[in-house]
Amino acid sequence: MKLSAALTALTCSVCSAASIGLNVNAGMGDPLAIVVKLPSSNPHSSDYAANPASSAVVAAPSPPPSSSAYAAPSSSSSEPHEEPAPSSAPAPHSSSAATPSSSSYSQAPAPSSGTGDIPDGQGNDFTVPAGAVRFPWNYNNADKVVPITPQSKNGGWAMSPDQQCMPNSWCPYACESGYYSAQWDPTALLYNGAGSMNGGLYADGNGKLTKPDPSKPFCSPGMFNAAIKNTLGQSVSACQTVYPGNEAMIIPSVASAGGSVDLNVVPHTYWLGTSSQFYVNLAGSTGDQCIWGNADKPVGNWAPFIFGGGQGADGITYISVQYNPLYTSVGFKTTDAYNVKIQCESGQCNFPTGGECKCEQGVCSVDNGCTVGLPDGAKASFVIY
């Protein structure tokens, strides 16, 4: 299926021109017809793969139990929700701000300053189970690589805590907020199935790690045109899914109380043109809640919001917000969560009909969520209030 130039990036890590059907004739502000499915299997399984194009109705995953003590809000009955679609042909809107707040964005994304070679562990004391491959970085490295749960069996790799980087396998890694992993299997050409988990470095039969594209850094700057601006008195964590990888939402970006954090919005050159997806937790959350949770606790894949972002082939960046259908499907109340609006910080931001994109008190300004287009020079914030 061909993708209209109006929209190419959605709130789904597997959304792309080849995997989504869009109703390009929909009116402005109307949700487009999308065929998308959220992960429906446990990513701890080695053969896990999400199906991006089998149903318009979101299927709830069957995740493993979580040890998190994060408190769940009161529950009520709710009906299943379809995955939100972005609005069609957003209307232009110029920001009244000449420049974005200095607290919202990094002023100039810096490339990795490492040598480009795979390090040898840099003296880290991370877990390395017998037979597993050691995570090659330590904290605060020049390559901007971030260890994920390094004291668990994954030992720092962007894998579920009970997974290990083993010989003859691909081992994904995470990058700092605003940066994306620039390494993946160049032969992986399917959004799901074979190759869809082949991100990061390759470990050969002897456990020797190989960088698939030596010409690229480990972590590259994203678009740096979208950030979370948190006006609450508690921190909020956004949990990015690992893709290509097992799609677990384990890469944290935390907006401190009254603070901001850049989001990793990927360019159109990212793997197969896919976009970034973030599960955004309740107020009071930290990176510890970036886990594959369960229906008893609204964290990770059960978080109240999903943010999405990515650059289309037309050069426009599309960012979106929606309530998470899984959050409501088990009885959690959207009215118990904070509110979110996309706010233009500089340049011309293209909003849906009505000039706004927000989800407030359980209702979004466009049914099932909304999308804002950011042409070159435009920047916006997901304002949490």
N, C-alpha and C positions, 0 to 999 in steps of 0.2 A: 504494500500500500504506500502511496506517496503522501508526504506530509506537506500541508499548506505552508507557505512561507510565513504565515501569520503566527504559527505556534509550532515549536519543535521540542521544547524542554518541559517536562512535567514532574509532578511529585511522585516519581517512581524511578528507582535506580535502573530499571530495564526499559524505560520509555524511549522510543526512538522511531525514526521514520519507518523502519521495517516491522515494528512490533505493535503499532498503535493505529487504530482506524479513527480518523477525525472527520466529523461532519463539518466540512469547510463552508457549508451554506447556513450554518446556525447564525442567528441574529446576535448583534453585539450584546454582551452580557449574559447570553444564554450558555449553559454548559454544553460543551461539545460531546459527541458520542465517543466514548473511549472503551476499548476492550483491554482491560488490564486486571491482573490478579496479584494481590499481596502474597508474600511467602506463605506456603501452606504446609511446610514440613519443618522439622527440627534441623537447624543448620549444623548441629553437632554431627549429624550423619555425614559420612564421607561422600555419599552419592546424592546429597541434597542439591536440588536445583529448583528455582522458582519458575512458574509458568507465566510469562508476561502476557499471553494473548489467548486465554482459553475461556474466560468468563467475565461478564461485566459486573457480576456480583462478587464482592470481596469475601473470600473464605477465611475464617479465623484459623490461625496456626494452632498447632498442638505442641506448645513449647514445654521444655523440661521445667521442673520446680526451681524456684529461685530462693536463694538464701537471704535476699535483701529484706531488711526490716522496714522498708519504706511503707508508710501508712496509706491505705486506700481510702478514698472518700466514700461517703455514703452512697448506696446504690439505689437504682430504681429500674423498672422495666423499660426497655427500649427496643425499637425495631432495627433490623439490620440496615446498614447503609451501603450504598454503592460507593466505590472509590470516586472522589471528586474529579471533575474535569476542569481544565482552565477555561476562562471565558474567551469568547471569540473577539478578534480584532479590537483590543483595548483602545480606549480613547486617549489621546495625548493629554498630559498634564505637566505643566512646568512647575518646578519647585520654587517656593519663595525664598529658599535658602540659596545663597550664592555658592557655598561650599559645604560639604558634609562636616558634621561635628568631628573635631579631632579625636574624640574618644570613641568614634564609631568605626573608623577605618585605619588601617595602617597607611601611612602617607605614601610609601612607595614599596611595593613588594620586592624583597631582595631574593635573588636566586640562592640556591644552596652554595655554601662556601667550602664544601668538602672537596676532596681530590677526585671524586668519582669512582674511586676504588672501593671494593667491599672491605670494610674493616674486619678486625679479628675478634671482636667482642669488647674492645676498649676497656677491659678490666671490669666488666659488669659481673654482678653476682646473681644473675637471673637463673631461674630454674631451667635445668637441662636434663630431662628424663633420659634414662638409658636408651641409646639408639637414636635419640632425637638430634636435630641440628641446632647448634647454638645461635641465638639471635645476635647479629654482629655489632649492634650499636649499644651505647650506654645512654643515659639521660643527657640532655642538653648538647647534642652532637651538632657538628657543622652541616650535616646533611638534612637537618630539620625532620628527622625521623623520630617518631614518638613510640616508646614501648607501650604495649597494651597488656595489662595484668601480668607483669613479668615474673611474679612469684607463683603463678599457676602453671599448669602443664604446658600451656602455649608459650611460656617463657619470653613474652614480649612481642611475638608475632601477632598480626591482626587476624587472629583466629579465635574461636570459642575457647574458653578457659580450659576445657578438657581435651582440646585438640593439640596435636604436636606437629612441628615441621619435621617430616621424615625424609630420608633419602628417596630419590626418584619421585619427587613431588614438587608442586609449586607452593611457595610460602609467602603470602601477602604481608605487607607491613603498612603502618599508618604514618601520616604526616601531620605537622602542626596545623592548627586552625588556619584556614585560608589557602592551604597547599594541598596538592593531590599527588598520589603515587604515579609516577610517570613510567613505571615498568610493568609490563604484562606480557603474556605469551603472544607473540606476533602472529601465530598460526590460529589463534582462537577467534573464530569468525561467527559464532553463534551466541545469541543472547541468553539462551539456556541450553542445558545439555553439555555436550563435550566442549571443554575449554572455558566455560563461563565461570569456573572457579580458579582459573589460572592467572592470578595476579601476583605481582611482586617478583621475587627471585626464584630461580630453579635450583633445586638441590639434586645433584646427580647421584648415582648409586653409591658413591663413596661419601656422600654428604657435603661435597664441595659446592658452594654457592656460585651461581652464574648470573650476571646482569644481562638480561635479554637485549637491551639496547644501550650499548656503552656510550652512544652519542648524547644521551639524555641524562639529566640528574636523577637522583632518587626521588626527590620531591620538587615539583614545579609550582610556581605561583598560580592560583586560580584567577578568576576574573576580578577579584577584590572590588566588587561593586555592590555587595549585599552583606549586611551584618545584622546581628541581633542587638537591639537596644532594650535593655531591661530596666524598667522604671520601678520594679518591685523592691521590697525590702529584703528579699531572699534571692539566692542564686538560682539559676535555671540552666539545665544542661540539655544540649541538642546532641543527639546520638546518630552519627552518620553510618549508613550501611556500607559494608565492604563489598565492592563490586568492581571488577571481577573478583570473586571470592565467595564465601558462603552466605553473604547478604545479612549476616548478623549485625545488629545496630550497636557497635561497640567502640566507635571512634568518637571521643567526646570533644565538644566545644562548649565551654562553660562561660555564661555571662554572669558576672558577679552582681550582687545587689547594687542597683544604680549604675551598672557598668555596661560595657558592650564587648562583643567578640565577633571577629570576622568569620563568615561561613565559607566553606570550600565550595564555590560555584565553579564547575569545570567548564573549560572551553569546548568548542564543537569538535576539536581534534582529539578529545578524550575517547577512550576505547569504544569503538562502534557508534560514536555519537551519543552515548548514554549520558544521563544527567545524575545529579546528586540528590539523595533523599535523606532527610533527617527526622527522627522521631524525637519530639520535644517534650521533656518531662515537666511535671508540676513544679510549682515554686518550692524552694527548699532542696531541690535535687543537686547532685554533684556528678562528677564523672563516674562515681561508683554505681550510679543507676543506669549507665549505658550498658545494658545487659539484655539477653534474651530472657524476658520475664515470664510471668504466668498471669492467668486471669484474676488472681487474688490481689495483685499489686499493680497499679497503673504505672509501670515503668517500662522503658525500652519499647518493644513492639506494642505494648499496651498503653503507651503514653497518650495524652489527650490530643496532641497536635502532630501533624505531618507538614514539614516545610519541604519544598523542592526547589531546585535551581539548576540551570544549565544554559549554555549559549547555543542558539540555533545556528544552522548553516547560513542563515541570512544575516548573521552577525549580531542579532538582538539577543540579549540575555532574558530568559523568562524565569520569574520566581513566583512561587505560589504558596498558599496556605489553605489548610483544610482541617476539619476535625477528623481524628482517627476513627474509622468505622469500628475497629476492634475495641476501642475504649467504650463506646456506647453499646456495643453488641452484648456486653456482659453486665450492663446495668449501671456503669459509672455515669455521672451527670456532667454534661458539658458546662452546665451553669456553675459547677463547683470549681471549674478551672478559671484561670485568668483570661483576659481578652488579648487579641492580637490584631494589629493592623499593619499593612504595608505603607510606609511613609516615604515619599520622595525626598531625598536629601539634596540632590543637585541634578542639573540637566533636565531633560524632558522624559518623564516616566509615563508610559502608556497604560492607563487604567481602564477597567471595564466601564460600560455605560453607568452613569451615576457618579463617576469620578472617585470611587473609593474601592478598597479591597480590604475587608476586615471580617473577623469572626468574633462576635461579641454576644455574651449572655446566651450562648448555645445556638446562635443563628449567624450564618455567614451572609455577607452582602450580595453574593451570588450563590444560588443553590449549589450545595455540595462543594463549595470552595471557589477560590478565584485566583486569577493569574495577572501579573503585571509585567509589561515588557520594558526592558531597559536598553535603549539604543546606546551607541557609543557615547561615552561621557556622562551618562546618567548613573546615579547611585541611589540606593534605597535601603531602608531599615525595616526589619520585622520588629515593630515596637510592641513590647509586652507590657500591659498595664492592667 
